[in-house]
Amino acid sequence: MTALIHVVEDDDDHRAALADLIEAGGYDCEGFAHAQAALDAPALPDLVVSDLRMPGIDGFGLLEALKARSPDLPVLMITGHGDVSHAVKAMQLGAEDFLEKPYDAQHLLAVVDRALRARATRAELGRLQDEIARRDGAEILGQSAAIAALRSRIAALGPLEIDLVVTGETGTGKELVARALHAASPRAQGPFVALNCAALPETLFEIEIFGHVAGAFPGAQDKPGKLEAASGGTLVFDEVEAMPAAVQPKLLRALQERQVERLGENRLRPLDLRIIALTKSDLRARTLDDSFRADLFYRFAGAEITLDPLRSLGEDIVLLFRHFAELAARRYGRDLPDLPYSLREQLKRRPWPGNVRELKAAAERFALGLDLPDAPTEAPSAPQSLADKVAAYEAREISATLERCRGNTERAAQALGIARRTLNDKISRYGIRAD
């Protein structure tokens, strides 16, 4: 849609020339002889170009009135020679830019283009911030029984003052669940601090968790650790199974007493936080071979949540794929292609070893018009018999017809000219999904 620009100028000739120039630049334009006429317009434009000196309401008054209605509306001020100080004042009041008469036509169009792009960038940033806020609010998407049960468990456990262990394969959304638990808790307004135990060198663990005081080691300054940083909120230990054994008893003591002692200090500082431990391993089994302290596990495991792998979620795979593809399409300014029946079936059949993380990457590629990565390849097959070829042809035709009929078997049977019962028998024989 072409941007609409309002020109507010009391000089008729200058207003007409300016409107012609703006329209020549590819924009829609409306001219107004005074500020009140512009304020009385039925709809706000995408940008306003206004003279500074006008009878009645001047440029300052118009700027203030427009900003009161729409703080993000860009306003360009036109000033005469010697009015630059006034233009600076206008920018302090919220004007996007100013032009001094006489101005170059190409420069004016460049300023208009820059102002519109800046507004679009701010709008996109706002949209992304809203998206991040929604994500930080930890919306759990899905319609399957497993996802419904997960949402119920989060709603039940979130408000409780207990620590938790969340177990799931890599990429199943363990941190998303942790954020949902945090958002559902009385600590929602407090900090959410995450520490990836597998990414931290063992020598830095104590410093990162407990903090240190000035002089604790050469060059050290006062620095709180993650335990203190999360006070009033939630501390997440991601890949907690990688936590060094030497750190575990010290952490256990801090959590039991809800007090922490920084390195180099003989003072206990109170802690008020919730711990959520994320793991891709069976942490309970690890306690049996002493690779993880049993008493620390039970300190973490006030309750446990186990996440299902993506491959078990059926139709939710397609729902999530579409969600991530739509986000990517909006981010890159593209139209999202349709998801054909054959692609939806392929998505549900894939094993997804990387779970939601892998699915998101595939959805982004799809939104960009690229093939799905690591698509399963078929091994060379033996020569087919005539019966095999007929069966393969029938299966393709039925799948294509079901796709056109959006999975409606009654309509598909009519289109194929066979009885619905016969169609259902073939669907079962060939292992075709009818959605």
Secondary structure, DSSP 8 states (H G I E B T S, - for coil): ---EEEEE-S-HHHHHHHHHHHHHTT-EEEEESSHHHHHTSSS--SEEEEES--SSS-HHHHHHHHHHH-TT--EEEEE-TT-HHHHHHHHHTT-SEEEESS--HHHHHHHHHHHHHHHHHHHHHHHHHHHHHHHHTT-----SHHHHHHHHHHHHHTTS---EEEE--TTS-HHHHHHHHHHTSTTTTS-EEEEEGGGS-GGGHHHHHHEE-TTSSTT---EE-HHHHTTTSEEEEETGGGS-TTTHHHHHHHHHHTEE--BT----EE---EEEEEESS-HHHHHHTTSS-HHHHHHH-SEEEE---GGG-THHHHHHHHHHHHHHHHHTT-------HHHHHHHHHS--TTHHHHHHHHHHHHHTT---TT-----------HHHHHHHHHHHHHHHHHHHTTT-HHHHHHHHTS-HHHHHHHHHHHT----
